[in-house]
């Protein structure tokens, strides 16, 4: 009898422990590997003639503008974020966001200055499901590390 109750107690503890560990895992409704961070300058008053990385036409709510990408980062290093971004349709990228992030994207103070947009890239749909938007921190010019790239071409301080 004692061994049966001990076994039952251990089994219940294992189930509780396992469920506690599972409860702490972040619940994502999309593949985590498609999470990317884009740094660049958003201008909802301009629209490029064509949309091609690194100068993308973007839709934010009902407004159309441009996003000049200066840096692409994969949240999961193995995800080829820059290659995937290059596959976005020439029609542009729709930035889908909840009310708070949408308000930040539409804020005139966020226009024309470096910002960081983090979200899930949906290449086939032409969407970026925005999770967060923030002003970009001024960073010294350093070489990109694995998973962090800038568009091809000379750096801003280099000449052609």
C-alpha positions as CSV (number, residue, x, y, z in Angstrom):
1,X,0.0,0.0,0.0
2,X,2.8,2.4,0.9
3,X,4.6,1.9,-2.5
4,X,1.3,2.5,-4.4
5,X,0.6,5.9,-2.6
6,X,4.3,6.9,-3.0
7,X,4.1,6.1,-6.7
8,X,0.9,8.0,-7.1
9,X,2.3,11.0,-5.3
10,X,5.5,11.1,-7.4
11,X,3.3,10.8,-10.5
12,X,1.1,13.7,-9.5
13,X,4.2,15.8,-8.7
14,X,5.7,15.1,-12.1
15,X,2.5,16.1,-13.9
16,X,2.3,19.3,-11.8
17,X,6.0,20.1,-12.4
18,X,5.7,19.4,-16.2
19,X,2.6,21.6,-16.5
20,X,4.4,24.4,-14.6
21,X,7.4,24.3,-17.0
22,X,5.0,24.3,-20.0
23,X,3.1,27.3,-18.6
24,X,6.4,29.3,-18.6
25,X,7.1,28.8,-22.3
26,X,6.0,31.8,-24.4
27,X,2.9,31.1,-26.3
28,X,3.4,32.2,-29.9
29,X,0.8,31.8,-32.6
30,X,3.4,31.7,-35.3
31,X,6.8,30.1,-36.0
32,X,9.4,31.9,-33.8
33,X,12.0,31.6,-36.5
34,X,10.2,34.2,-38.7
35,X,10.6,36.9,-36.0
36,X,12.7,39.7,-37.4
37,X,13.9,43.2,-36.4
38,X,14.0,46.0,-39.0
39,X,15.8,49.2,-38.3
40,X,15.2,52.0,-40.7
41,X,13.5,55.3,-41.4
42,X,9.7,55.4,-41.8
43,X,8.2,58.2,-43.8
44,X,4.4,58.1,-44.4
45,X,4.6,61.2,-46.5
46,X,6.7,59.6,-49.3
47,X,6.1,56.6,-51.5
48,X,8.9,55.1,-53.6
49,X,8.3,54.6,-57.3
50,X,8.9,50.8,-56.8
51,X,9.2,48.7,-53.8
52,X,12.4,46.7,-53.6
53,X,14.6,46.0,-50.6
54,X,16.0,48.2,-49.0
55,X,13.5,50.9,-49.9
56,X,10.1,49.4,-49.2
57,X,6.6,50.6,-49.8
58,X,4.7,50.0,-46.6
59,X,1.0,50.3,-45.6
60,X,0.3,51.4,-42.0
61,X,-3.4,51.4,-41.4
62,X,-4.8,53.2,-44.4
63,X,-1.7,55.2,-45.1
64,X,1.0,54.3,-47.6
65,X,4.6,55.4,-47.2
66,X,8.2,54.2,-47.4
67,X,10.5,52.4,-45.1
68,X,14.2,52.8,-45.8
69,X,15.7,49.6,-44.2
70,X,19.2,50.2,-42.7
71,X,19.5,46.9,-40.7
72,X,17.9,43.5,-40.7
73,X,18.2,41.2,-37.7
74,X,16.9,37.7,-37.2
75,X,15.6,37.1,-33.7
76,X,16.5,33.4,-34.3
77,X,20.0,33.6,-35.9
78,X,19.4,30.7,-38.3
79,X,16.4,32.4,-40.0
80,X,17.6,34.1,-43.3
81,X,15.7,37.4,-42.6
82,X,17.4,39.5,-45.3
83,X,16.9,36.8,-48.0
84,X,13.2,36.5,-47.0
85,X,12.7,40.2,-47.0
86,X,14.1,40.4,-50.5
87,X,11.3,38.0,-51.6
88,X,8.5,40.4,-50.5
89,X,6.3,41.4,-53.4
90,X,7.1,44.6,-55.3
91,X,3.8,45.8,-54.1
92,X,5.3,46.4,-50.7
93,X,4.8,45.3,-47.1
94,X,1.7,45.8,-45.0
95,X,2.6,46.5,-41.3
96,X,-0.2,44.9,-39.2
97,X,-0.2,46.0,-35.6
98,X,-2.3,46.2,-32.5
99,X,-3.6,49.7,-31.5
100,X,-0.6,50.7,-29.4
101,X,2.0,49.8,-32.0
102,X,-0.1,51.2,-34.8
103,X,-0.3,54.5,-32.9
104,X,3.5,54.5,-32.5
105,X,4.0,53.9,-36.2
106,X,1.6,56.7,-37.1
107,X,3.1,59.1,-34.6
108,X,4.5,62.1,-36.5
109,X,7.5,62.2,-34.0
110,X,8.5,58.7,-35.3
111,X,8.6,59.8,-38.9
112,X,11.9,60.5,-40.6
113,X,14.0,59.2,-37.7
114,X,15.5,55.7,-37.1
115,X,13.1,53.2,-35.5
116,X,13.2,49.5,-34.8
117,X,10.2,47.4,-35.8
118,X,10.0,43.8,-34.5
119,X,7.5,41.3,-35.8
120,X,6.7,38.2,-37.7
121,X,7.5,38.3,-41.5
122,X,4.9,36.6,-43.6
123,X,6.5,36.7,-47.1
124,X,3.7,35.1,-49.1
125,X,1.1,37.4,-47.6
126,X,3.3,40.5,-47.8
127,X,2.7,41.2,-44.1
128,X,4.8,42.1,-41.1
129,X,2.8,41.3,-38.0
130,X,4.3,44.0,-35.7
131,X,5.0,43.1,-32.1
132,X,6.8,46.2,-31.1
133,X,8.1,49.6,-32.3
134,X,10.6,51.8,-30.7
135,X,13.1,54.6,-31.5
136,X,16.4,53.2,-32.5
137,X,19.3,53.9,-30.1
138,X,22.2,55.8,-31.6
139,X,24.9,53.2,-32.0
140,X,28.5,53.5,-33.1
141,X,29.3,52.2,-36.6
142,X,30.5,48.6,-36.0
143,X,30.7,45.6,-38.4
144,X,27.5,43.5,-38.5
145,X,27.6,40.2,-36.6
146,X,26.1,37.0,-37.7
147,X,22.3,37.4,-38.1
148,X,22.6,41.2,-38.4
149,X,23.2,42.7,-41.7
150,X,22.8,46.0,-43.5
151,X,21.9,46.5,-47.1
152,X,24.6,45.9,-49.7
153,X,26.6,48.9,-50.9
154,X,29.0,51.2,-49.2
155,X,28.5,52.2,-45.6
156,X,27.3,55.8,-45.1
157,X,30.9,57.0,-44.5
158,X,32.3,55.2,-47.5
159,X,32.4,56.5,-51.0
160,X,31.8,54.5,-54.2
